[in-house]
Amino acid sequence: MALRAFFIIAFLLTMFVNASQSDIDSLLDEAEDYLVVKPSRTLTLLNQVNNLASYTDNTQIRWHLLKLRASVSTNRLVEMDSSIEQLQGYQHSAYFKDNLVTIFSAIGIWFRRSGFPQYANASLSCALKYAKNSKQRLALINSKALVARHLKKYSRAESLYAQATSIATKHNNKAKLATIANNLGVIALDKKEYERAEQYFRRALKGHQNNDNRAGNVTAGLNLLFLFTLQNQVVNYQRLYEPIAALTNAFPNKAKQALLFWIRTMHHAKGQPVTDNRLKVRLANEFSMLESRRIKQLVKFYFAEKLAVEVSLTPTLKPRKINLSLITNMSHCDWKSALQNDK
């Protein structure tokens, strides 16, 4: 009886292993389907794969590529570390070479968010060398422009956005044109060129509305409301506030809602100091929820000081500790040349 039970269990285990082998592609297909709509689900599915090393090299590479893409979307840098390191062992694989754009693009974003913008630029430049179509080139040029803006190299960023605009116009990519317009508006705002910023933000809002892009509507709309409040454009503010507030409050993003609260408070206070202590406490709490250091800097400089609300910026984070040599020794990219050209 015991022997029979042993063979039954062994048979079932064999069936399970075979089923796992045959089902792995389906699971990865499902994980890829969730990348855009719910990348956290992608990570959940990937984590269901046990004993990854038992599968083919292509399967392992694909698993790590999906892990990188989902981790980028969810900003889980630590989870990217392992996959980037593991991928180094497959550099001579044909499947690895076919996916160099994805690999270098992900590493570029990983570098930027880890505090190494120059290396991010170099990685994105390497990705551009292997770009296979206009869609990939457009995404990579936009990523490089974002790094340039981060470094306050505004002329470089505007030049890159001009390239991106040319490509997007040629292929009638209206959604990307709206995103580019918003990014150019942000640069104009940084440079205190308020009229240009307004023109860009209006163009972005119209483009996102035409493409029914709710996230884009919220972002461009809030940027316009910020600008109208900053310049005390009461009529323009009143025309835009209700539709953008409705979209923002229905949008599952606390950071956007926090920015809306600051804008509304500044508008109603007409730039005068806030005297209600409870409101001051709430404003300080909302400030901590703003989505980036740059936005916090803008709110502190333009709003908080006039409203007499004490807020503080967290110290600039030091770059994460990562093994730079692990990446810069990676083949298929002339890192030294790429770093030199992007200075």
KETILUM-305370 format. One line per 4 residues: number of its first residue (from 1); their letters; for each residue x, y, z of N, C-alpha, C. Coordinates in steps of 0.05 Angstrom, whole numbers, plus 5000, padded with zeros to 4 digits. Layout:
<recs>
NUM> A> X Y Z X Y Z X Y Z | ...
</recs>
This chain:
<recs>
1> MALR> 5017 4976 5000 5000 5000 5000 5017 5025 5000 | 5038 5024 5017 5056 5047 5019 5071 5052 4993 | 5079 5030 4980 5094 5032 4955 5075 5043 4933 | 5050 5034 4933 5031 5044 4914 5026 5074 4917
5> AFFI> 5024 5082 4943 5020 5111 4948 5044 5127 4939 | 5068 5116 4942 5092 5130 4933 5092 5135 4903 | 5084 5114 4888 5083 5117 4859 5062 5137 4850 | 5040 5137 4864 5018 5156 4857 5028 5184 4862
9> IAFL> 5041 5189 4885 5051 5216 4891 5072 5224 4870 | 5090 5205 4864 5111 5211 4844 5099 5218 4817 | 5078 5203 4809 5064 5208 4784 5051 5236 4783 | 5038 5243 4806 5025 5269 4808 5046 5292 4807
13> LTMF> 5068 5288 4820 5089 5308 4820 5100 5312 4791 | 5103 5290 4777 5113 5291 4749 5093 5307 4732 | 5067 5301 4736 5047 5315 4721 5048 5345 4727 | 5052 5352 4752 5053 5380 4761 5076 5394 4747
17> VNAS> 5100 5381 4747 5123 5393 4735 5119 5398 4705 | 5107 5377 4692 5102 5379 4663 5082 5401 4658 | 5061 5403 4675 5041 5424 4671 5054 5451 4675 | 5072 5454 4694 5086 5479 4698 5102 5487 4674
21> QSDI> 5116 5467 4662 5132 5472 4639 5114 5482 4616 | 5092 5469 4612 5075 5476 4590 5059 5502 4595 | 5055 5509 4620 5038 5532 4626 5054 5558 4630 | 5081 5556 4632 5097 5579 4638 5093 5602 4618
25> DSLL> 5091 5595 4592 5087 5616 4572 5061 5630 4576 | 5040 5615 4582 5014 5627 4586 5014 5646 4610 | 5028 5638 4631 5030 5655 4655 5045 5681 4648 | 5066 5678 4633 5081 5702 4625 5065 5720 4606
29> DEAE> 5049 5708 4589 5031 5723 4571 5012 5739 4588 | 5000 5727 4608 4981 5741 4626 4995 5763 4641 | 5019 5757 4651 5034 5778 4665 5040 5802 4647 | 5046 5797 4622 5051 5819 4603 5026 5835 4597
33> DYLV> 5003 5821 4596 4978 5835 4591 4971 5855 4613 | 4981 5850 4637 4975 5868 4660 4994 5891 4662 | 5016 5891 4646 5036 5912 4649 5026 5940 4649 | 5008 5946 4631 4997 5973 4628 4975 5979 4648
37> VKPS> 4956 5960 4651 4932 5965 4667 4937 5961 4696 | 4954 5942 4704 4959 5937 4733 4985 5923 4736 | 5007 5938 4735 5034 5925 4737 5039 5911 4764 | 5025 5919 4785 5028 5904 4811 5018 5875 4808
41> RTLT> 4998 5871 4791 4988 5844 4785 5009 5828 4769 | 5023 5842 4752 5045 5829 4737 5065 5817 4756 | 5073 5833 4776 5093 5824 4796 5082 5800 4812 | 5056 5801 4819 5044 5779 4833 5046 5753 4817
45> LLNQ> 5039 5755 4792 5040 5731 4774 5068 5721 4771 | 5087 5739 4768 5115 5731 4764 5125 5716 4789 | 5117 5726 4812 5126 5714 4837 5114 5686 4842 | 5094 5678 4825 5083 5651 4828 5101 5630 4814
49> VNNL> 5121 5639 4799 5139 5621 4785 5160 5610 4805 | 5160 5585 4809 5180 5572 4827 5202 5560 4811 | 5226 5560 4822 5249 5546 4810 5253 5557 4781 | 5256 5583 4778 5259 5595 4752 5282 5583 4736
53> ASYT> 5303 5576 4750 5327 5565 4737 5323 5539 4722 | 5300 5526 4727 5295 5501 4713 5283 5505 4685 | 5277 5529 4678 5265 5535 4652 5287 5542 4632 | 5279 5546 4607 5298 5553 4586 5309 5581 4590
57> DNTQ> 5332 5586 4578 5344 5613 4581 5325 5635 4571 | 5311 5630 4549 5293 5650 4538 5271 5656 4558 | 5261 5635 4571 5240 5639 4591 5250 5655 4614 | 5274 5649 4623 5286 5664 4646 5290 5693 4638
61> IRWH> 5301 5698 4614 5305 5725 4605 5279 5740 4604 | 5258 5727 4592 5232 5741 4590 5221 5747 4618 | 5224 5729 4637 5214 5733 4664 5227 5758 4676 | 5253 5761 4672 5268 5784 4684 5260 5810 4669
65> LLKL> 5256 5808 4643 5248 5832 4628 5221 5842 4638 | 5202 5824 4642 5176 5831 4653 5178 5843 4681 | 5196 5831 4696 5201 5840 4724 5211 5869 4723 | 5230 5875 4705 5240 5902 4702 5219 5922 4695
69> RASV> 5203 5915 4675 5182 5933 4665 5161 5939 4686 | 5153 5918 4700 5133 5922 4721 5144 5937 4745 | 5169 5933 4751 5182 5947 4773 5186 5976 4767 | 5191 5983 4741 5193 6011 4733 5166 6025 4738
73> STNR> 5145 6012 4729 5118 6024 4732 5110 6027 4761 | 5119 6010 4779 5112 6011 4807 5134 6023 4824 | 5156 6032 4811 5178 6046 4824 5190 6028 4846 | 5193 6003 4841 5206 5984 4860 5235 5979 4852
77> LVEM> 5252 5998 4858 5280 5997 4849 5294 5973 4859 | 5290 5966 4885 5304 5943 4897 5298 5917 4881 | 5273 5914 4872 5266 5890 4857 5279 5889 4830 | 5288 5912 4820 5302 5913 4794 5330 5904 4797
81> DSSI> 5342 5909 4820 5371 5903 4824 5378 5874 4817 | 5362 5855 4827 5368 5827 4823 5365 5819 4794 | 5344 5829 4781 5339 5822 4753 5361 5833 4735 | 5370 5857 4740 5391 5869 4724 5417 5852 4727
85> EQLQ> 5422 5844 4751 5446 5828 4756 5444 5801 4743 | 5420 5788 4745 5417 5762 4733 5419 5762 4702 | 5409 5784 4690 5410 5786 4661 5438 5787 4650 | 5457 5795 4667 5485 5797 4657 5495 5770 4647
89> GYQH> 5484 5748 4658 5493 5722 4650 5483 5712 4623 | 5466 5728 4610 5454 5720 4584 5462 5738 4561 | 5484 5754 4564 5490 5774 4545 5496 5764 4516 | 5503 5738 4514 5509 5727 4488 5486 5712 4476
93> SAYF> 5463 5712 4490 5439 5699 4480 5426 5716 4458 | 5416 5702 4438 5402 5716 4416 5378 5731 4426 | 5363 5719 4445 5339 5731 4456 5346 5756 4472 | 5368 5755 4486 5378 5779 4501 5384 5801 4481
97> KDNL> 5398 5795 4459 5405 5815 4439 5380 5827 4426 | 5360 5810 4422 5335 5820 4410 5320 5840 4428 | 5327 5840 4453 5313 5857 4472 5331 5879 4485 | 5351 5887 4471 5370 5906 4481 5357 5933 4487
101> VTIF> 5337 5941 4471 5324 5967 4475 5310 5966 4502 | 5295 5945 4508 5280 5943 4533 5300 5943 4557 | 5322 5928 4553 5341 5924 4575 5355 5951 4581 | 5366 5965 4561 5380 5990 4566 5361 6012 4574
105> SAIG> 5336 6011 4564 5316 6031 4573 5310 6028 4603 | 5305 6003 4611 5299 5998 4639 5323 6006 4657 | 5347 5999 4648 5371 6006 4664 5374 6036 4666 | 5367 6050 4644 5369 6079 4644 5350 6091 4665
109> IWFR> 5325 6081 4666 5306 6091 4686 5316 6084 4714 | 5326 6060 4717 5337 6051 4742 5360 6069 4752 | 5378 6077 4733 5399 6095 4740 5388 6122 4749 | 5369 6133 4733 5359 6160 4739 5346 6160 4767
113> RSGF> 5329 6141 4772 5315 6140 4798 5334 6133 4821 | 5357 6121 4815 5376 6114 4836 5395 6137 4842 | 5393 6158 4826 5410 6182 4831 5435 6184 4813 | 5435 6171 4790 5457 6172 4771 5448 6182 4744
117> PQYA> 5441 6207 4741 5429 6217 4715 5448 6214 4692 | 5474 6218 4696 5493 6216 4673 5494 6187 4663 | 5494 6168 4681 5493 6140 4672 5466 6133 4659 | 5445 6146 4669 5419 6142 4657 5420 6151 4628
121> NASL> 5431 6174 4623 5434 6184 4595 5450 6165 4578 | 5472 6155 4589 5488 6136 4573 5473 6111 4566 | 5458 6100 4585 5443 6076 4579 5421 6081 4558 | 5408 6103 4560 5387 6110 4541 5399 6115 4513
125> SCAL> 5423 6126 4512 5437 6130 4486 5443 6103 4474 | 5451 6084 4490 5456 6057 4480 5430 6044 4470 | 5409 6048 4485 5383 6037 4476 5375 6048 4449 | 5380 6074 4445 5373 6087 4420 5388 6074 4396
129> KYAK> 5412 6065 4400 5427 6052 4379 5413 6028 4368 | 5397 6015 4385 5384 5990 4377 5354 5993 4372 | 5344 6018 4373 5316 6022 4369 5307 6012 4342 | 5285 5998 4341 5276 5985 4316 5254 6000 4301
133> NSKQ> 5241 6019 4315 5219 6033 4302 5216 6061 4315 | 5198 6077 4304 5194 6104 4313 5182 6105 4341 | 5166 6085 4348 5154 6084 4375 5175 6082 4396 | 5195 6064 4391 5217 6061 4411 5234 6086 4412
137> RLAL> 5240 6097 4388 5257 6122 4388 5243 6145 4402 | 5217 6147 4399 5202 6168 4411 5203 6166 4442 | 5199 6142 4452 5199 6137 4481 5226 6143 4492 | 5247 6134 4478 5275 6138 4489 5283 6167 4488
141> INSK> 5276 6181 4467 5283 6210 4465 5269 6225 4488 | 5244 6218 4493 5229 6231 4515 5243 6225 4542 | 5252 6201 4545 5266 6194 4570 5291 6210 4573 | 5306 6213 4551 5331 6229 4552 5325 6258 4558
145> ALVA> 5303 6269 4547 5295 6296 4553 5288 6300 4583 | 5275 6279 4594 5268 6281 4622 5293 6282 4640 | 5314 6267 4632 5339 6268 4647 5352 6296 4644 | 5351 6307 4620 5363 6333 4615 5348 6354 4632
149> RHLK> 5322 6352 4633 5306 6371 4649 5313 6368 4679 | 5317 6343 4688 5325 6337 4715 5352 6351 4722 | 5370 6351 4702 5396 6364 4706 5395 6394 4701 | 5372 6405 4694 5367 6433 4688 5383 6441 4663
153> KYSR> 5387 6422 4645 5398 6428 4619 5375 6433 4600 | 5363 6457 4603 5338 6462 4590 5340 6463 4559 | 5362 6475 4550 5365 6477 4520 5367 6449 4508 | 5382 6431 4522 5385 6404 4513 5358 6390 4513
157> AESL> 5343 6394 4535 5316 6381 4537 5298 6391 4515 | 5298 6417 4510 5280 6428 4489 5288 6418 4461 | 5314 6414 4457 5323 6403 4431 5313 6374 4428 | 5315 6359 4449 5305 6331 4448 5275 6330 4444
161> YAQA> 5261 6348 4457 5231 6348 4454 5224 6357 4425 | 5241 6374 4413 5236 6382 4385 5239 6357 4367 | 5259 6340 4372 5262 6315 4357 5237 6297 4361 | 5229 6295 4386 5206 6278 4392 5181 6289 4379
165> TSIA> 5178 6315 4379 5154 6327 4366 5154 6321 4336 | 5177 6322 4323 5179 6316 4295 5170 6287 4289 | 5179 6269 4305 5172 6240 4301 5142 6236 4307 | 5132 6248 4329 5104 6244 4336 5086 6257 4315
169> TKHN> 5094 6279 4304 5078 6293 4283 5077 6276 4258 | 5100 6265 4250 5102 6249 4226 5083 6225 4228 | 5081 6213 4252 5065 6189 4255 5037 6195 4268 | 5030 6221 4269 5004 6229 4279 4998 6218 4307
173> NKAK> 5019 6218 4324 5016 6208 4351 5007 6231 4369 | 4981 6236 4369 4970 6259 4383 4973 6257 4414 | 4971 6233 4424 4974 6229 4453 5002 6237 4462 | 5022 6229 4447 5050 6236 4454 5055 6265 4450
177> LATI> 5043 6278 4430 5046 6306 4426 5035 6322 4449 | 5013 6312 4461 5002 6326 4484 5021 6323 4508 | 5033 6300 4512 5052 6296 4534 5076 6313 4530 | 5086 6315 4506 5110 6332 4500 5103 6361 4507
181> ANNL> 5079 6370 4498 5071 6398 4504 5071 6404 4534 | 5061 6385 4549 5060 6388 4578 5088 6390 4589 | 5106 6373 4580 5134 6374 4589 5148 6400 4582 | 5143 6410 4558 5154 6436 4551 5142 6458 4568
185> GVIA> 5117 6456 4576 5105 6475 4594 5119 6475 4621 | 5126 6452 4630 5140 6450 4656 5167 6464 4655 | 5181 6460 4632 5207 6474 4629 5203 6504 4628 | 5183 6513 4614 5177 6542 4613 5170 6553 4641
189> LDKK> 5155 6537 4656 5149 6546 4684 5174 6547 4701 | 5192 6528 4698 5217 6528 4712 5233 6553 4706 | 5231 6562 4680 5246 6585 4671 5231 6611 4675 | 5207 6609 4689 5190 6633 4694 5180 6646 4669
193> EYER> 5178 6631 4647 5166 6641 4622 5137 6633 4622 | 5121 6649 4637 5093 6641 4643 5075 6640 4619 | 5078 6659 4600 5061 6659 4577 5066 6634 4560 | 5091 6627 4556 5097 6603 4541 5087 6578 4555
197> AEQY> 5090 6578 4581 5081 6555 4597 5051 6552 4593 | 5036 6574 4594 5007 6572 4591 5000 6561 4563 | 5013 6570 4543 5008 6560 4516 5012 6530 4514 | 5034 6521 4525 5040 6492 4524 5019 6476 4540
201> FRRA> 5013 6486 4564 4994 6471 4581 4966 6470 4568 | 4958 6492 4555 4932 6492 4541 4932 6472 4518 | 4954 6471 4503 4957 6452 4481 4956 6423 4492 | 4970 6419 4514 4970 6392 4527 4942 6384 4536
205> LKGH> 4928 6402 4549 4901 6396 4559 4882 6390 4536 | 4883 6405 4515 4866 6400 4491 4872 6373 4479 | 4898 6367 4477 4906 6342 4465 4897 6318 4482 | 4900 6320 4508 4892 6298 4525 4861 6295 4526
209> QNND> 4847 6317 4524 4818 6316 4523 4809 6302 4497 | 4821 6308 4475 4814 6296 4449 4820 6266 4449 | 4840 6258 4465 4847 6230 4466 4835 6215 4490 | 4818 6230 4504 4804 6218 4528 4824 6206 4547
213> NRAG> 4846 6221 4552 4867 6212 4570 4862 6225 4597 | 4850 6211 4616 4842 6223 4641 4867 6231 4657 | 4887 6215 4658 4911 6222 4673 4924 6247 4662 | 4926 6248 4635 4937 6272 4622 4920 6297 4627
217> NVTA> 4894 6293 4626 4876 6316 4633 4882 6327 4660 | 4884 6309 4680 4889 6317 4708 4916 6332 4710 | 4937 6321 4698 4963 6333 4700 4964 6360 4687 | 4955 6362 4662 4956 6388 4648 4937 6408 4660
221> GLNL> 4913 6398 4669 4894 6416 4682 4904 6428 4708 | 4917 6411 4724 4928 6422 4749 4951 6441 4744 | 4967 6436 4723 4988 6454 4716 4977 6482 4708 | 4955 6481 4693 4943 6506 4685 4931 6521 4710
225> LFLF> 4917 6506 4727 4906 6519 4751 4928 6531 4768 | 4950 6516 4771 4973 6527 4786 4982 6554 4774 | 4984 6554 4748 4994 6578 4734 4974 6601 4736 | 4947 6595 4734 4927 6616 4736 4927 6627 4765
229> TLQN> 4931 6610 4784 4931 6620 4812 4956 6637 4817 | 4978 6628 4806 5004 6642 4809 5001 6670 4798 | 4987 6673 4775 4985 6699 4761 4959 6713 4768 | 4943 6702 4786 4918 6714 4795 4899 6718 4771
233> QVVN> 4897 6698 4753 4878 6699 4731 4852 6687 4740 | 4836 6703 4753 4812 6693 4767 4792 6680 4747 | 4786 6694 4725 4766 6684 4706 4775 6657 4694 | 4799 6656 4685 4809 6630 4674 4809 6608 4695
237> YQRL> 4816 6615 4720 4815 6595 4741 4787 6585 4745 | 4767 6603 4747 4739 6595 4752 4728 6578 4729 | 4735 6583 4705 4726 6568 4682 4736 6539 4683 | 4761 6536 4692 4774 6510 4691 4771 6493 4716
241> YEPI> 4767 6507 4739 4768 6493 4764 4749 6469 4767 | 4723 6473 4762 4704 6452 4768 4709 6426 4752 | 4713 6427 4726 4718 6402 4711 4744 6388 4720 | 4765 6404 4725 4790 6391 4733 4788 6381 4761
245> AALT> 4775 6395 4779 4771 6385 4807 4756 6359 4807 | 4735 6357 4790 4719 6333 4789 4735 6309 4780 | 4751 6314 4759 4769 6293 4749 4790 6284 4770 | 4802 6304 4783 4823 6299 4802 4813 6284 4826
249> NAFP> 4790 6292 4837 4778 6279 4860 4769 6250 4854 | 4763 6245 4829 4754 6218 4821 4778 6201 4813 | 4802 6213 4811 4826 6199 4802 4840 6187 4827 | 4848 6162 4826 4860 6149 4849 4889 6157 4853
253> NKAK> 4894 6183 4859 4921 6192 4862 4921 6214 4884 | 4930 6207 4908 4930 6226 4930 4948 6250 4926 | 4970 6246 4911 4988 6268 4906 4975 6289 4889 | 4960 6281 4869 4946 6301 4852 4925 6316 4869
257> QALL> 4911 6302 4885 4890 6314 4902 4903 6333 4922 | 4927 6327 4932 4941 6345 4950 4948 6371 4936 | 4957 6369 4911 4964 6393 4896 4939 6410 4891 | 4917 6397 4885 4892 6411 4881 4884 6427 4906
261> FWIR> 4888 6414 4929 4881 6427 4955 4897 6452 4959 | 4923 6451 4953 4940 6474 4956 4932 6496 4937 | 4926 6489 4912 4918 6509 4892 4892 6523 4901 | 4872 6507 4909 4847 6518 4918 4850 6536 4942
265> TMHH> 4866 6528 4961 4871 6544 4985 4884 6571 4978 | 4904 6570 4960 4918 6594 4951 4899 6613 4937 | 4882 6602 4920 4863 6618 4906 4844 6633 4925 | 4832 6618 4944 4813 6630 4962 4827 6650 4981
269> AKGQ> 4852 6645 4988 4866 6663 5007 4876 6687 4993 | 4875 6687 4966 4885 6710 4950 4913 6718 4957 | 4929 6697 4965 4957 6703 4971 4962 6714 4998 | 4941 6716 5015 4945 6727 5042 4951 6704 5061
273> PVTD> 4965 6711 5084 4972 6690 5103 4948 6676 5115 | 4950 6650 5118 4930 6633 5131 4932 6637 5161 | 4909 6641 5174 4908 6645 5203 4896 6621 5218 | 4881 6604 5204 4868 6581 5216 4889 6559 5220
277> NRLK> 4895 6553 5245 4916 6533 5252 4909 6505 5242 | 4883 6498 5242 4876 6472 5232 4881 6470 5202 | 4876 6492 5188 4882 6492 5159 4912 6490 5154 | 4927 6503 5171 4957 6502 5168 4967 6474 5171
281> VRLA> 4955 6460 5191 4963 6432 5196 4957 6415 5172 | 4932 6419 5161 4925 6402 5138 4942 6408 5114 | 4948 6434 5110 4966 6441 5087 4993 6428 5090 | 5003 6427 5114 5029 6414 5119 5028 6384 5113
285> NEFS> 5005 6372 5121 5001 6343 5115 4999 6338 5085 | 4984 6355 5072 4981 6352 5043 5007 6357 5028 | 5023 6375 5039 5049 6380 5027 5067 6355 5026 | 5066 6340 5048 5082 6315 5049 5073 6294 5029
289> MLES> 5049 6297 5018 5038 6277 4999 5043 6285 4970 | 5054 6309 4965 5060 6317 4938 5080 6298 4925 | 5078 6294 4899 5090 6271 4886 5120 6273 4880 | 5132 6297 4881 5160 6299 4874 5172 6322 4889
293> RRIK> 5198 6321 4891 5213 6343 4904 5210 6369 4888 | 5209 6367 4861 5206 6391 4845 5179 6405 4850 | 5158 6389 4851 5132 6401 4857 5131 6413 4884 | 5144 6400 4904 5145 6411 4931 5160 6438 4931
297> QLVK> 5181 6440 4915 5196 6465 4913 5179 6487 4902 | 5163 6481 4881 5146 6501 4869 5124 6510 4889 | 5112 6491 4902 5091 6498 4921 5102 6514 4945 | 5125 6506 4954 5138 6521 4977 5144 6549 4969
301> FYFA> 5156 6553 4945 5165 6579 4937 5142 6598 4930 | 5123 6587 4914 5101 6604 4904 5077 6607 4923 | 5072 6586 4939 5047 6585 4955 5053 6587 4985 | 5069 6568 4995 5072 6565 5024 5083 6590 5037
305> EKLA> 5102 6603 5024 5114 6627 5037 5094 6650 5038 | 5077 6653 5018 5056 6674 5018 5034 6667 5038 | 5028 6642 5041 5007 6634 5060 5017 6632 5088 | 5043 6636 5092 5055 6634 5119 5052 6607 5131
309> VEVS> 5055 6586 5114 5053 6559 5124 5081 6547 5123 | 5089 6537 5146 5116 6526 5148 5117 6497 5138 | 5133 6493 5117 5137 6467 5106 5167 6464 5101 | 5176 6440 5100 5205 6436 5095 5209 6414 5074
313> LTPT> 5230 6417 5059 5237 6397 5039 5256 6377 5052 | 5252 6352 5046 5270 6332 5056 5297 6336 5042 | 5319 6330 5055 5345 6333 5042 5346 6316 5016 | 5361 6327 4997 5365 6312 4972 5377 6285 4978
317> LKPR> 5364 6264 4968 5374 6237 4973 5400 6232 4960 | 5418 6219 4974 5443 6211 4962 5438 6187 4942 | 5455 6185 4922 5451 6162 4904 5451 6135 4918 | 5434 6117 4909 5434 6090 4921 5460 6076 4917
321> KINL> 5467 6058 4934 5491 6042 4931 5486 6020 4911 | 5498 6022 4888 5495 6002 4868 5523 5995 4856 | 5525 5973 4844 5550 5964 4832 5553 5975 4804 | 5564 5999 4802 5567 6012 4775 5583 5995 4756
325> SLIT> 5604 5983 4765 5621 5967 4747 5607 5943 4735 | 5587 5933 4750 5571 5910 4739 5558 5918 4713 | 5547 5943 4712 5533 5952 4689 5552 5963 4667 | 5571 5978 4676 5589 5991 4656 5608 5971 4642
329> NMSH> 5610 5947 4653 5625 5926 4640 5607 5910 4621 | 5582 5917 4620 5562 5903 4603 5569 5907 4573 | 5567 5887 4558 5573 5889 4529 5550 5902 4514 | 5554 5906 4488 5533 5918 4471 5530 5948 4475
333> CDWK> 5546 5960 4492 5544 5989 4497 5572 6000 4503 | 5580 6021 4488 5605 6034 4493 5601 6055 4515 | 5602 6046 4540 5595 6063 4562 5612 6088 4564 | 5638 6085 4560 5657 6107 4562 5650 6129 4541
337> SALQ> 5644 6121 4517 5637 6140 4496 5610 6153 4502 | 5591 6136 4511 5564 6147 4516 5564 6167 4539 | 5580 6162 4559 5582 6181 4582 5596 6207 4572 | 5616 6204 4556 5630 6228 4546 5612 6245 4528
341> NDK> 5597 6232 4511 5580 6248 4492 5556 6261 4506 | 5548 6252 4529 5525 6264 4542 5533 6283 4565 | 5558 6292 4565 5566 6311 4585 5555 6338 4579
</recs>
